[in-house]
Amino acid sequence: MSIFNTVGETIKKYGSRVTISQNGDRVNTNAFVEPLRYRNRIYIGGQYHALGQNRRPKYLYIGSADHRLIENKSVIEAQGSRYIVKRSETYYIKDYPLYEWAILTPFGDRTEDDYGSD
């Protein structure tokens, strides 16, 4: 079995049911959505956030490469919560997309974490 089949089947079998909304379309699929731990805090905008200073939780999304995400537009619904995509990338092996990777934040009003520092 190829790595492409293995990754795709793992996401389908073990991922949670999610709904992706973007550009007026909704897609139901499976993906992993889990909290980012404090050690991963450096990935958000390339800025280091001191523990306890960044009050808005971040989440990691891993899903099928068949469903590309759009930063600041795609909304993910999973486990009764809604999230907005803050950063997304497609992971490739050679020239073939393997999976979609994203950083999510809770969907809703902007908080001070969304504004740049002065």
Backbone atoms as SQL, in Angstrom:
CREATE TABLE atoms (id INTEGER PRIMARY KEY, chain TEXT, resi INTEGER, resn TEXT, atom TEXT, x REAL, y REAL, z REAL);
INSERT INTO atoms VALUES
  (1, 'A', 1, 'MET', 'N', 0.853, -1.178, 0.000),
  (2, 'A', 1, 'MET', 'CA', 0.000, 0.000, 0.000),
  (3, 'A', 1, 'MET', 'C', 0.902, 1.245, 0.000),
  (4, 'A', 2, 'SER', 'N', 0.579, 2.216, -0.813),
  (5, 'A', 2, 'SER', 'CA', 1.389, 3.421, -0.907),
  (6, 'A', 2, 'SER', 'C', 1.135, 4.350, 0.275),
  (7, 'A', 3, 'ILE', 'N', 2.043, 5.278, 0.479),
  (8, 'A', 3, 'ILE', 'CA', 1.879, 6.249, 1.567),
  (9, 'A', 3, 'ILE', 'C', 0.629, 7.102, 1.346),
  (10, 'A', 4, 'PHE', 'N', 0.269, 7.366, 0.097),
  (11, 'A', 4, 'PHE', 'CA', -0.916, 8.165, -0.202),
  (12, 'A', 4, 'PHE', 'C', -2.183, 7.453, 0.267),
  (13, 'A', 5, 'ASN', 'N', -2.271, 6.163, -0.015),
  (14, 'A', 5, 'ASN', 'CA', -3.427, 5.385, 0.442),
  (15, 'A', 5, 'ASN', 'C', -3.443, 5.274, 1.960),
  (16, 'A', 6, 'THR', 'N', -2.271, 5.063, 2.558),
  (17, 'A', 6, 'THR', 'CA', -2.184, 4.906, 4.004),
  (18, 'A', 6, 'THR', 'C', -2.644, 6.165, 4.725),
  (19, 'A', 7, 'VAL', 'N', -2.151, 7.321, 4.305),
  (20, 'A', 7, 'VAL', 'CA', -2.538, 8.585, 4.940),
  (21, 'A', 7, 'VAL', 'C', -4.023, 8.853, 4.729),
  (22, 'A', 8, 'GLY', 'N', -4.499, 8.673, 3.517),
  (23, 'A', 8, 'GLY', 'CA', -5.914, 8.906, 3.224),
  (24, 'A', 8, 'GLY', 'C', -6.831, 7.999, 4.026),
  (25, 'A', 9, 'GLU', 'N', -6.500, 6.730, 4.107),
  (26, 'A', 9, 'GLU', 'CA', -7.313, 5.779, 4.869),
  (27, 'A', 9, 'GLU', 'C', -7.254, 6.064, 6.367),
  (28, 'A', 10, 'THR', 'N', -6.110, 6.500, 6.873),
  (29, 'A', 10, 'THR', 'CA', -5.981, 6.836, 8.299),
  (30, 'A', 10, 'THR', 'C', -6.869, 8.026, 8.646),
  (31, 'A', 11, 'ILE', 'N', -6.879, 9.043, 7.796),
  (32, 'A', 11, 'ILE', 'CA', -7.732, 10.209, 8.032),
  (33, 'A', 11, 'ILE', 'C', -9.206, 9.792, 7.995),
  (34, 'A', 12, 'LYS', 'N', -9.583, 8.988, 7.019),
  (35, 'A', 12, 'LYS', 'CA', -10.984, 8.532, 6.919),
  (36, 'A', 12, 'LYS', 'C', -11.394, 7.676, 8.113),
  (37, 'A', 13, 'LYS', 'N', -10.511, 6.784, 8.531),
  (38, 'A', 13, 'LYS', 'CA', -10.854, 5.826, 9.582),
  (39, 'A', 13, 'LYS', 'C', -10.829, 6.435, 10.985),
  (40, 'A', 14, 'TYR', 'N', -9.826, 7.271, 11.279),
  (41, 'A', 14, 'TYR', 'CA', -9.638, 7.775, 12.637),
  (42, 'A', 14, 'TYR', 'C', -9.970, 9.248, 12.827),
  (43, 'A', 15, 'GLY', 'N', -10.136, 9.982, 11.752),
  (44, 'A', 15, 'GLY', 'CA', -10.461, 11.400, 11.864),
  (45, 'A', 15, 'GLY', 'C', -11.902, 11.616, 12.291),
  (46, 'A', 16, 'SER', 'N', -12.166, 12.779, 12.848),
  (47, 'A', 16, 'SER', 'CA', -13.516, 13.156, 13.272),
  (48, 'A', 16, 'SER', 'C', -14.292, 13.705, 12.076),
  (49, 'A', 17, 'ARG', 'N', -15.621, 13.660, 12.154),
  (50, 'A', 17, 'ARG', 'CA', -16.457, 14.258, 11.123),
  (51, 'A', 17, 'ARG', 'C', -16.336, 15.774, 11.229),
  (52, 'A', 18, 'VAL', 'N', -16.062, 16.426, 10.121),
  (53, 'A', 18, 'VAL', 'CA', -15.966, 17.879, 10.080),
  (54, 'A', 18, 'VAL', 'C', -16.734, 18.384, 8.865),
  (55, 'A', 19, 'THR', 'N', -17.123, 19.652, 8.937),
  (56, 'A', 19, 'THR', 'CA', -17.731, 20.336, 7.800),
  (57, 'A', 19, 'THR', 'C', -16.854, 21.527, 7.471),
  (58, 'A', 20, 'ILE', 'N', -16.486, 21.646, 6.211),
  (59, 'A', 20, 'ILE', 'CA', -15.677, 22.768, 5.738),
  (60, 'A', 20, 'ILE', 'C', -16.601, 23.694, 4.957),
  (61, 'A', 21, 'SER', 'N', -16.642, 24.974, 5.350),
  (62, 'A', 21, 'SER', 'CA', -17.447, 25.976, 4.642),
  (63, 'A', 21, 'SER', 'C', -16.507, 27.026, 4.070),
  (64, 'A', 22, 'GLN', 'N', -16.630, 27.263, 2.764),
  (65, 'A', 22, 'GLN', 'CA', -15.840, 28.315, 2.119),
  (66, 'A', 22, 'GLN', 'C', -16.462, 28.666, 0.784),
  (67, 'A', 23, 'ASN', 'N', -16.439, 29.928, 0.475),
  (68, 'A', 23, 'ASN', 'CA', -16.982, 30.432, -0.799),
  (69, 'A', 23, 'ASN', 'C', -18.411, 29.955, -1.057),
  (70, 'A', 24, 'GLY', 'N', -19.223, 29.866, -0.003),
  (71, 'A', 24, 'GLY', 'CA', -20.610, 29.465, -0.142),
  (72, 'A', 24, 'GLY', 'C', -20.839, 27.965, -0.269),
  (73, 'A', 25, 'ASP', 'N', -19.777, 27.172, -0.282),
  (74, 'A', 25, 'ASP', 'CA', -19.896, 25.716, -0.379),
  (75, 'A', 25, 'ASP', 'C', -19.650, 25.074, 0.981),
  (76, 'A', 26, 'ARG', 'N', -20.284, 23.917, 1.199),
  (77, 'A', 26, 'ARG', 'CA', -20.079, 23.133, 2.424),
  (78, 'A', 26, 'ARG', 'C', -19.723, 21.709, 2.023),
  (79, 'A', 27, 'VAL', 'N', -18.678, 21.169, 2.657),
  (80, 'A', 27, 'VAL', 'CA', -18.220, 19.815, 2.374),
  (81, 'A', 27, 'VAL', 'C', -18.104, 19.060, 3.687),
  (82, 'A', 28, 'ASN', 'N', -18.673, 17.864, 3.748),
  (83, 'A', 28, 'ASN', 'CA', -18.514, 16.989, 4.906),
  (84, 'A', 28, 'ASN', 'C', -17.385, 16.009, 4.617),
  (85, 'A', 29, 'THR', 'N', -16.475, 15.861, 5.577),
  (86, 'A', 29, 'THR', 'CA', -15.336, 14.978, 5.412),
  (87, 'A', 29, 'THR', 'C', -14.826, 14.568, 6.790),
  (88, 'A', 30, 'ASN', 'N', -13.733, 13.862, 6.836),
  (89, 'A', 30, 'ASN', 'CA', -13.086, 13.509, 8.092),
  (90, 'A', 30, 'ASN', 'C', -11.746, 14.213, 8.170),
  (91, 'A', 31, 'ALA', 'N', -11.358, 14.589, 9.392),
  (92, 'A', 31, 'ALA', 'CA', -10.071, 15.253, 9.614),
  (93, 'A', 31, 'ALA', 'C', -9.746, 15.168, 11.097),
  (94, 'A', 32, 'PHE', 'N', -8.501, 15.454, 11.418),
  (95, 'A', 32, 'PHE', 'CA', -8.080, 15.551, 12.810),
  (96, 'A', 32, 'PHE', 'C', -8.087, 17.017, 13.210),
  (97, 'A', 33, 'VAL', 'N', -8.717, 17.340, 14.331),
  (98, 'A', 33, 'VAL', 'CA', -8.701, 18.687, 14.897),
  (99, 'A', 33, 'VAL', 'C', -8.376, 18.513, 16.372),
  (100, 'A', 34, 'GLU', 'N', -7.250, 19.091, 16.796),
  (101, 'A', 34, 'GLU', 'CA', -6.854, 18.959, 18.196),
  (102, 'A', 34, 'GLU', 'C', -6.129, 20.209, 18.658),
  (103, 'A', 35, 'PRO', 'N', -6.131, 20.475, 19.953),
  (104, 'A', 35, 'PRO', 'CA', -5.468, 21.680, 20.469),
  (105, 'A', 35, 'PRO', 'C', -3.971, 21.646, 20.214),
  (106, 'A', 36, 'LEU', 'N', -3.417, 22.811, 19.907),
  (107, 'A', 36, 'LEU', 'CA', -1.965, 22.942, 19.833),
  (108, 'A', 36, 'LEU', 'C', -1.441, 23.115, 21.244),
  (109, 'A', 37, 'ARG', 'N', -0.437, 22.395, 21.593),
  (110, 'A', 37, 'ARG', 'CA', 0.164, 22.482, 22.924),
  (111, 'A', 37, 'ARG', 'C', 1.089, 23.696, 22.994),
  (112, 'A', 38, 'TYR', 'N', 1.453, 24.104, 24.177),
  (113, 'A', 38, 'TYR', 'CA', 2.267, 25.307, 24.365),
  (114, 'A', 38, 'TYR', 'C', 3.568, 25.258, 23.606),
  (115, 'A', 39, 'ARG', 'N', 4.149, 24.089, 23.392),
  (116, 'A', 39, 'ARG', 'CA', 5.438, 24.007, 22.699),
  (117, 'A', 39, 'ARG', 'C', 5.325, 24.410, 21.231),
  (118, 'A', 40, 'ASN', 'N', 4.106, 24.452, 20.698),
  (119, 'A', 40, 'ASN', 'CA', 3.897, 24.787, 19.295),
  (120, 'A', 40, 'ASN', 'C', 3.563, 26.263, 19.092),
  (121, 'A', 41, 'ARG', 'N', 3.636, 27.075, 20.119),
  (122, 'A', 41, 'ARG', 'CA', 3.154, 28.449, 20.032),
  (123, 'A', 41, 'ARG', 'C', 3.964, 29.322, 19.080),
  (124, 'A', 42, 'ILE', 'N', 5.136, 28.900, 18.708),
  (125, 'A', 42, 'ILE', 'CA', 5.970, 29.714, 17.831),
  (126, 'A', 42, 'ILE', 'C', 5.474, 29.710, 16.382),
  (127, 'A', 43, 'TYR', 'N', 4.615, 28.786, 16.000),
  (128, 'A', 43, 'TYR', 'CA', 4.166, 28.681, 14.614),
  (129, 'A', 43, 'TYR', 'C', 3.188, 29.767, 14.204),
  (130, 'A', 44, 'ILE', 'N', 2.563, 30.437, 15.131),
  (131, 'A', 44, 'ILE', 'CA', 1.516, 31.386, 14.787),
  (132, 'A', 44, 'ILE', 'C', 2.150, 32.708, 14.371),
  (133, 'A', 45, 'GLY', 'N', 2.175, 32.982, 13.104),
  (134, 'A', 45, 'GLY', 'CA', 2.702, 34.232, 12.582),
  (135, 'A', 45, 'GLY', 'C', 4.190, 34.414, 12.812),
  (136, 'A', 46, 'GLY', 'N', 4.897, 33.338, 13.159),
  (137, 'A', 46, 'GLY', 'CA', 6.333, 33.425, 13.366),
  (138, 'A', 46, 'GLY', 'C', 6.734, 34.188, 14.610),
  (139, 'A', 47, 'GLN', 'N', 5.774, 34.493, 15.482),
  (140, 'A', 47, 'GLN', 'CA', 6.069, 35.249, 16.689),
  (141, 'A', 47, 'GLN', 'C', 6.014, 34.344, 17.893),
  (142, 'A', 48, 'TYR', 'N', 6.947, 34.520, 18.793),
  (143, 'A', 48, 'TYR', 'CA', 6.975, 33.771, 20.037),
  (144, 'A', 48, 'TYR', 'C', 6.012, 34.416, 21.015),
  (145, 'A', 49, 'HIS', 'N', 5.103, 33.634, 21.584),
  (146, 'A', 49, 'HIS', 'CA', 4.140, 34.130, 22.556),
  (147, 'A', 49, 'HIS', 'C', 4.482, 33.554, 23.914),
  (148, 'A', 50, 'ALA', 'N', 4.746, 34.406, 24.877),
  (149, 'A', 50, 'ALA', 'CA', 5.059, 33.937, 26.221),
  (150, 'A', 50, 'ALA', 'C', 3.858, 33.192, 26.791),
  (151, 'A', 51, 'LEU', 'N', 4.124, 32.128, 27.500),
  (152, 'A', 51, 'LEU', 'CA', 3.065, 31.320, 28.081),
  (153, 'A', 51, 'LEU', 'C', 2.187, 32.191, 28.965),
  (154, 'A', 52, 'GLY', 'N', 0.885, 32.111, 28.776),
  (155, 'A', 52, 'GLY', 'CA', -0.053, 32.902, 29.555),
  (156, 'A', 52, 'GLY', 'C', -0.376, 34.244, 28.927),
  (157, 'A', 53, 'GLN', 'N', 0.384, 34.674, 27.938),
  (158, 'A', 53, 'GLN', 'CA', 0.151, 35.970, 27.288),
  (159, 'A', 53, 'GLN', 'C', -0.847, 35.841, 26.136),
  (160, 'A', 54, 'ASN', 'N', -0.804, 34.729, 25.440),
  (161, 'A', 54, 'ASN', 'CA', -1.670, 34.512, 24.285),
  (162, 'A', 54, 'ASN', 'C', -2.930, 33.800, 24.763),
  (163, 'A', 55, 'ARG', 'N', -4.019, 34.504, 24.870),
  (164, 'A', 55, 'ARG', 'CA', -5.219, 33.965, 25.492),
  (165, 'A', 55, 'ARG', 'C', -6.143, 33.237, 24.524),
  (166, 'A', 56, 'ARG', 'N', -5.891, 33.315, 23.272),
  (167, 'A', 56, 'ARG', 'CA', -6.772, 32.664, 22.304),
  (168, 'A', 56, 'ARG', 'C', -6.188, 31.310, 21.922),
  (169, 'A', 57, 'PRO', 'N', -6.919, 30.240, 22.181),
  (170, 'A', 57, 'PRO', 'CA', -6.392, 28.902, 21.883),
  (171, 'A', 57, 'PRO', 'C', -6.243, 28.680, 20.375),
  (172, 'A', 58, 'LYS', 'N', -5.307, 27.834, 20.012),
  (173, 'A', 58, 'LYS', 'CA', -5.059, 27.465, 18.625),
  (174, 'A', 58, 'LYS', 'C', -5.265, 25.962, 18.488),
  (175, 'A', 59, 'TYR', 'N', -5.639, 25.540, 17.290),
  (176, 'A', 59, 'TYR', 'CA', -5.912, 24.130, 17.025),
  (177, 'A', 59, 'TYR', 'C', -5.193, 23.705, 15.757),
  (178, 'A', 60, 'LEU', 'N', -4.814, 22.440, 15.714),
  (179, 'A', 60, 'LEU', 'CA', -4.165, 21.854, 14.548),
  (180, 'A', 60, 'LEU', 'C', -5.203, 21.068, 13.759),
  (181, 'A', 61, 'TYR', 'N', -5.202, 21.249, 12.448),
  (182, 'A', 61, 'TYR', 'CA', -6.094, 20.528, 11.538),
  (183, 'A', 61, 'TYR', 'C', -5.229, 19.710, 10.591),
  (184, 'A', 62, 'ILE', 'N', -5.570, 18.450, 10.416),
  (185, 'A', 62, 'ILE', 'CA', -4.943, 17.621, 9.386),
  (186, 'A', 62, 'ILE', 'C', -6.070, 16.894, 8.666),
  (187, 'A', 63, 'GLY', 'N', -6.150, 17.125, 7.358),
  (188, 'A', 63, 'GLY', 'CA', -7.221, 16.531, 6.576),
  (189, 'A', 63, 'GLY', 'C', -6.756, 16.185, 5.177),
  (190, 'A', 64, 'SER', 'N', -7.669, 15.699, 4.402),
  (191, 'A', 64, 'SER', 'CA', -7.390, 15.264, 3.042),
  (192, 'A', 64, 'SER', 'C', -6.921, 16.425, 2.166),
  (193, 'A', 65, 'ALA', 'N', -5.975, 16.137, 1.293),
  (194, 'A', 65, 'ALA', 'CA', -5.508, 17.150, 0.336),
  (195, 'A', 65, 'ALA', 'C', -6.561, 17.448, -0.723),
  (196, 'A', 66, 'ASP', 'N', -7.624, 16.636, -0.753),
  (197, 'A', 66, 'ASP', 'CA', -8.716, 16.877, -1.697),
  (198, 'A', 66, 'ASP', 'C', -9.510, 18.130, -1.349),
  (199, 'A', 67, 'HIS', 'N', -9.384, 18.582, -0.099),
  (200, 'A', 67, 'HIS', 'CA', -10.141, 19.745, 0.369),
  (201, 'A', 67, 'HIS', 'C', -9.168, 20.831, 0.808),
  (202, 'A', 68, 'ARG', 'N', -8.800, 21.697, -0.133),
  (203, 'A', 68, 'ARG', 'CA', -7.862, 22.782, 0.145),
  (204, 'A', 68, 'ARG', 'C', -8.570, 23.851, 0.966),
  (205, 'A', 69, 'LEU', 'N', -7.844, 24.451, 1.893),
  (206, 'A', 69, 'LEU', 'CA', -8.397, 25.467, 2.782),
  (207, 'A', 69, 'LEU', 'C', -7.900, 26.843, 2.387),
  (208, 'A', 70, 'ILE', 'N', -8.694, 27.864, 2.701),
  (209, 'A', 70, 'ILE', 'CA', -8.346, 29.247, 2.376),
  (210, 'A', 70, 'ILE', 'C', -8.168, 30.008, 3.686),
  (211, 'A', 71, 'GLU', 'N', -6.991, 30.596, 3.865),
  (212, 'A', 71, 'GLU', 'CA', -6.693, 31.331, 5.092),
  (213, 'A', 71, 'GLU', 'C', -7.666, 32.476, 5.297),
  (214, 'A', 72, 'ASN', 'N', -8.171, 32.611, 6.517),
  (215, 'A', 72, 'ASN', 'CA', -9.102, 33.648, 6.949),
  (216, 'A', 72, 'ASN', 'C', -10.461, 33.592, 6.246),
  (217, 'A', 73, 'LYS', 'N', -10.748, 32.503, 5.535),
  (218, 'A', 73, 'LYS', 'CA', -12.043, 32.354, 4.877),
  (219, 'A', 73, 'LYS', 'C', -12.698, 31.008, 5.172),
  (220, 'A', 74, 'SER', 'N', -11.919, 29.941, 5.204),
  (221, 'A', 74, 'SER', 'CA', -12.490, 28.618, 5.454),
  (222, 'A', 74, 'SER', 'C', -12.895, 28.494, 6.920),
  (223, 'A', 75, 'VAL', 'N', -14.086, 27.954, 7.144),
  (224, 'A', 75, 'VAL', 'CA', -14.586, 27.711, 8.497),
  (225, 'A', 75, 'VAL', 'C', -14.747, 26.208, 8.663),
  (226, 'A', 76, 'ILE', 'N', -14.196, 25.684, 9.754),
  (227, 'A', 76, 'ILE', 'CA', -14.260, 24.265, 10.061),
  (228, 'A', 76, 'ILE', 'C', -15.215, 24.074, 11.226),
  (229, 'A', 77, 'GLU', 'N', -16.183, 23.184, 11.062),
  (230, 'A', 77, 'GLU', 'CA', -17.079, 22.813, 12.154),
  (231, 'A', 77, 'GLU', 'C', -16.723, 21.392, 12.568),
  (232, 'A', 78, 'ALA', 'N', -16.381, 21.227, 13.848),
  (233, 'A', 78, 'ALA', 'CA', -15.990, 19.915, 14.357),
  (234, 'A', 78, 'ALA', 'C', -16.350, 19.807, 15.829),
  (235, 'A', 79, 'GLN', 'N', -16.869, 18.671, 16.227),
  (236, 'A', 79, 'GLN', 'CA', -17.195, 18.386, 17.629),
  (237, 'A', 79, 'GLN', 'C', -17.993, 19.500, 18.290),
  (238, 'A', 80, 'GLY', 'N', -18.931, 20.070, 17.565),
  (239, 'A', 80, 'GLY', 'CA', -19.797, 21.101, 18.113),
  (240, 'A', 80, 'GLY', 'C', -19.182, 22.484, 18.199),
  (241, 'A', 81, 'SER', 'N', -18.002, 22.684, 17.640),
  (242, 'A', 81, 'SER', 'CA', -17.334, 23.994, 17.660),
  (243, 'A', 81, 'SER', 'C', -17.037, 24.449, 16.239),
  (244, 'A', 82, 'ARG', 'N', -16.845, 25.769, 16.095),
  (245, 'A', 82, 'ARG', 'CA', -16.500, 26.348, 14.801),
  (246, 'A', 82, 'ARG', 'C', -15.144, 27.031, 14.907),
  (247, 'A', 83, 'TYR', 'N', -14.345, 26.881, 13.846),
  (248, 'A', 83, 'TYR', 'CA', -12.995, 27.428, 13.812),
  (249, 'A', 83, 'TYR', 'C', -12.762, 28.118, 12.473),
  (250, 'A', 84, 'ILE', 'N', -11.907, 29.125, 12.484),
  (251, 'A', 84, 'ILE', 'CA', -11.500, 29.792, 11.243),
  (252, 'A', 84, 'ILE', 'C', -10.050, 29.407, 10.950),
  (253, 'A', 85, 'VAL', 'N', -9.742, 29.212, 9.689),
  (254, 'A', 85, 'VAL', 'CA', -8.386, 28.840, 9.281),
  (255, 'A', 85, 'VAL', 'C', -7.510, 30.079, 9.285),
  (256, 'A', 86, 'LYS', 'N', -6.433, 30.059, 10.075),
  (257, 'A', 86, 'LYS', 'CA', -5.509, 31.188, 10.131),
  (258, 'A', 86, 'LYS', 'C', -4.303, 30.976, 9.229),
  (259, 'A', 87, 'ARG', 'N', -3.905, 29.735, 9.065),
  (260, 'A', 87, 'ARG', 'CA', -2.771, 29.412, 8.200),
  (261, 'A', 87, 'ARG', 'C', -2.993, 28.001, 7.682),
  (262, 'A', 88, 'SER', 'N', -2.714, 27.783, 6.405),
  (263, 'A', 88, 'SER', 'CA', -2.852, 26.431, 5.868),
  (264, 'A', 88, 'SER', 'C', -1.772, 26.164, 4.831),
  (265, 'A', 89, 'GLU', 'N', -1.409, 24.913, 4.724),
  (266, 'A', 89, 'GLU', 'CA', -0.423, 24.478, 3.742),
  (267, 'A', 89, 'GLU', 'C', -0.784, 23.075, 3.289),
  (268, 'A', 90, 'THR', 'N', -0.390, 22.765, 2.092),
  (269, 'A', 90, 'THR', 'CA', -0.544, 21.412, 1.583),
  (270, 'A', 90, 'THR', 'C', 0.814, 20.733, 1.679),
  (271, 'A', 91, 'TYR', 'N', 0.842, 19.555, 2.286),
  (272, 'A', 91, 'TYR', 'CA', 2.082, 18.789, 2.420),
  (273, 'A', 91, 'TYR', 'C', 2.209, 17.891, 1.192),
  (274, 'A', 92, 'TYR', 'N', 3.348, 17.964, 0.517),
  (275, 'A', 92, 'TYR', 'CA', 3.585, 17.208, -0.710),
  (276, 'A', 92, 'TYR', 'C', 4.689, 16.172, -0.514),
  (277, 'A', 93, 'ILE', 'N', 4.568, 15.089, -1.254),
  (278, 'A', 93, 'ILE', 'CA', 5.679, 14.157, -1.444),
  (279, 'A', 93, 'ILE', 'C', 5.933, 14.165, -2.941),
  (280, 'A', 94, 'LYS', 'N', 7.163, 14.509, -3.293),
  (281, 'A', 94, 'LYS', 'CA', 7.511, 14.811, -4.682),
  (282, 'A', 94, 'LYS', 'C', 6.573, 15.921, -5.140),
  (283, 'A', 95, 'ASP', 'N', 5.818, 15.715, -6.189),
  (284, 'A', 95, 'ASP', 'CA', 4.891, 16.735, -6.665),
  (285, 'A', 95, 'ASP', 'C', 3.438, 16.388, -6.382),
  (286, 'A', 96, 'TYR', 'N', 3.199, 15.465, -5.458),
  (287, 'A', 96, 'TYR', 'CA', 1.851, 14.975, -5.195),
  (288, 'A', 96, 'TYR', 'C', 1.370, 15.405, -3.812),
  (289, 'A', 97, 'PRO', 'N', 0.194, 16.008, -3.730),
  (290, 'A', 97, 'PRO', 'CA', -0.321, 16.438, -2.421),
  (291, 'A', 97, 'PRO', 'C', -0.682, 15.234, -1.561),
  (292, 'A', 98, 'LEU', 'N', -0.245, 15.264, -0.293),
  (293, 'A', 98, 'LEU', 'CA', -0.502, 14.156, 0.623),
  (294, 'A', 98, 'LEU', 'C', -1.611, 14.485, 1.613),
  (295, 'A', 99, 'TYR', 'N', -1.530, 15.678, 2.244),
  (296, 'A', 99, 'TYR', 'CA', -2.580, 16.093, 3.169),
  (297, 'A', 99, 'TYR', 'C', -2.552, 17.604, 3.336),
  (298, 'A', 100, 'GLU', 'N', -3.621, 18.134, 3.898),
  (299, 'A', 100, 'GLU', 'CA', -3.760, 19.568, 4.179),
  (300, 'A', 100, 'GLU', 'C', -3.524, 19.785, 5.670),
  (301, 'A', 101, 'TRP', 'N', -2.707, 20.760, 5.993),
  (302, 'A', 101, 'TRP', 'CA', -2.317, 21.087, 7.355),
  (303, 'A', 101, 'TRP', 'C', -2.762, 22.515, 7.624),
  (304, 'A', 102, 'ALA', 'N', -3.342, 22.786, 8.806),
  (305, 'A', 102, 'ALA', 'CA', -3.799, 24.153, 9.083),
  (306, 'A', 102, 'ALA', 'C', -3.744, 24.458, 10.575),
  (307, 'A', 103, 'ILE', 'N', -3.644, 25.750, 10.875),
  (308, 'A', 103, 'ILE', 'CA', -3.780, 26.274, 12.229),
  (309, 'A', 103, 'ILE', 'C', -5.144, 26.957, 12.281),
  (310, 'A', 104, 'LEU', 'N', -5.928, 26.599, 13.289),
  (311, 'A', 104, 'LEU', 'CA', -7.273, 27.136, 13.447),
  (312, 'A', 104, 'LEU', 'C', -7.379, 27.936, 14.737),
  (313, 'A', 105, 'THR', 'N', -8.295, 28.903, 14.752),
  (314, 'A', 105, 'THR', 'CA', -8.665, 29.598, 15.985),
  (315, 'A', 105, 'THR', 'C', -10.187, 29.555, 16.082),
  (316, 'A', 106, 'PRO', 'N', -10.735, 29.674, 17.291),
  (317, 'A', 106, 'PRO', 'CA', -12.188, 29.673, 17.415),
  (318, 'A', 106, 'PRO', 'C', -12.812, 30.758, 16.547),
  (319, 'A', 107, 'PHE', 'N', -13.902, 30.425, 15.893),
  (320, 'A', 107, 'PHE', 'CA', -14.596, 31.355, 15.013),
  (321, 'A', 107, 'PHE', 'C', -15.388, 32.350, 15.855),
  (322, 'A', 108, 'GLY', 'N', -15.350, 33.607, 15.472),
  (323, 'A', 108, 'GLY', 'CA', -16.121, 34.614, 16.184),
  (324, 'A', 108, 'GLY', 'C', -15.495, 35.981, 16.029),
  (325, 'A', 109, 'ASP', 'N', -15.807, 36.848, 16.974),
  (326, 'A', 109, 'ASP', 'CA', -15.286, 38.209, 16.932),
  (327, 'A', 109, 'ASP', 'C', -13.778, 38.206, 17.071),
  (328, 'A', 110, 'ARG', 'N', -13.157, 39.221, 16.486),
  (329, 'A', 110, 'ARG', 'CA', -11.702, 39.377, 16.598),
  (330, 'A', 110, 'ARG', 'C', -11.334, 39.697, 18.025),
  (331, 'A', 111, 'THR', 'N', -10.209, 39.180, 18.445),
  (332, 'A', 111, 'THR', 'CA', -9.667, 39.516, 19.761),
  (333, 'A', 111, 'THR', 'C', -8.345, 40.222, 19.554),
  (334, 'A', 112, 'GLU', 'N', -7.726, 40.669, 20.628),
  (335, 'A', 112, 'GLU', 'CA', -6.489, 41.415, 20.466),
  (336, 'A', 112, 'GLU', 'C', -5.378, 40.577, 19.867),
  (337, 'A', 113, 'ASP', 'N', -5.463, 39.236, 19.897),
  (338, 'A', 113, 'ASP', 'CA', -4.464, 38.391, 19.267),
  (339, 'A', 113, 'ASP', 'C', -4.467, 38.558, 17.740),
  (340, 'A', 114, 'ASP', 'N', -5.597, 39.007, 17.172),
  (341, 'A', 114, 'ASP', 'CA', -5.708, 39.163, 15.731),
  (342, 'A', 114, 'ASP', 'C', -5.103, 40.468, 15.229),
  (343, 'A', 115, 'TYR', 'N', -4.780, 41.382, 16.109),
  (344, 'A', 115, 'TYR', 'CA', -4.219, 42.662, 15.712),
  (345, 'A', 115, 'TYR', 'C', -2.712, 42.656, 15.908),
  (346, 'A', 116, 'GLY', 'N', -2.001, 43.332, 15.036),
  (347, 'A', 116, 'GLY', 'CA', -0.551, 43.439, 15.177),
  (348, 'A', 116, 'GLY', 'C', -0.194, 44.334, 16.346),
  (349, 'A', 117, 'SER', 'N', 1.000, 44.113, 16.871),
  (350, 'A', 117, 'SER', 'CA', 1.438, 44.958, 17.997),
  (351, 'A', 117, 'SER', 'C', 1.927, 46.303, 17.460),
  (352, 'A', 118, 'ASP', 'N', 1.808, 47.316, 18.283),
  (353, 'A', 118, 'ASP', 'CA', 2.218, 48.667, 17.868),
  (354, 'A', 118, 'ASP', 'C', 3.685, 48.887, 18.128);
